[in-house]
Amino acid sequence: MADADRYHRFQLWLGLLGFTISVAYLLAVLLTGAGHAVGQWAARVTPAAWAQVALVALALGFGHGALGLLVTLARGYWLPRRFGLLHQPPRAWLADRLKALLIAGALGFAAVEIAYALIALTPYWWLLAAAVFFAVQIALTAVLPIWVVPLFYRLSPLADAELRERLLTLARRAHVDAVGVFVADQSRKSRTANAAVVGIGRTRRIIIFDTLLSSFTPEEIESVLAHELGHHVHGDVRRGLLVQGALLLLTARLAALGLDAGVPLLGLAGPADPAGLPWLALVLLALGLIQLPLGNGFSRWIERQADDFALATTGNAHAFIGAMERLARLNLAERRPHRLKEIIFFSHPALERRIARARASPV
């Protein structure tokens, strides 16, 4: 428990340091006139508006990534390795980070280009942008298990026929269709364990980390999966997308107002001026910070419901508590965070709250 507290304390401070670096970087770019300088440089390089946006975005992204590189390495590699969570070789870890960076970079780059194309087209760009990004979120939810997960894990059908049938029977009892049960080779990277039901419709499948298979009893695995099935029974994918869509629409509208306010403040040629990109990024960063506790509060609510579903479906509180205890040890979970920290940063209820709720359940 002491190691878990220390680990999460270091992660919190590093996260706050990374956030401070991001804010300071964007403010420095704006206050020093570097944003205008980069915009003017891009205009000299090319007359195409989309290419100017691309050059400004790449320049700003490279500068931000370079400044935050040490924090990223500390949070993602050094600290988990120091506390025994990660044993992936450096080269393999870097390969995974590069793949994640390319995917996130491509999506972020496309988002910026779409947003600025719409800004130049109509004052209602925020509404159209929200609609486009919402459609992309739905598409990503569908293709995640097919295109994205295999980039980071080798997936193989669960060989244990008895356990496979047990888990598929549980899914059928919950009226959740799945195309199969697959094992992800998490053990070659980390000791952490988990399970998931990913995808929608005909892409939905059960994925179990091999670390879960090697460390948990069948009853405990069943409890973990029952929790994940609860999300699908309750329509949490749909509910989550609707909440994300509402927040996306609100964020887009407030970002449009913020961008408009920044035009005279920063001396921009208009909202579509690429030199305003760091200002837009700063506005979005602030909006994301404000929305963080709201999104996490919704997430904790549906996670509690999924816990209750797992307990009611399996009728085995002992196995559920055992699974939570094992997950806490393997994943180095923070069992009793400060309540304010839980409200702001936690997407799941604190572990001790989950265990206490299970102990109080009638099953």
Secondary structure as UniProt FT lines:
FT   HELIX           2..31
FT   TURN            32..33
FT   HELIX           34..45
FT   HELIX           49..67
FT   HELIX           69..73
FT   HELIX           74..78
FT   HELIX           79..82
FT   TURN            83..84
FT   HELIX           90..121
FT   TURN            123..124
FT   HELIX           125..143
FT   HELIX           144..148
FT   HELIX           149..152
FT   STRAND          155..157
FT   HELIX           161..173
FT   TURN            174..175
FT   STRAND          181..184
FT   HELIX           186..188
FT   STRAND          195..198
FT   HELIX           201..203
FT   STRAND          205..209
FT   HELIX           210..215
FT   HELIX           218..233
FT   TURN            234..235
FT   HELIX           236..266
FT   TURN            271..272
FT   HELIX           274..276
FT   HELIX           277..314
FT   HELIX           317..331
FT   HELIX           339..345
FT   HELIX           351..359
//
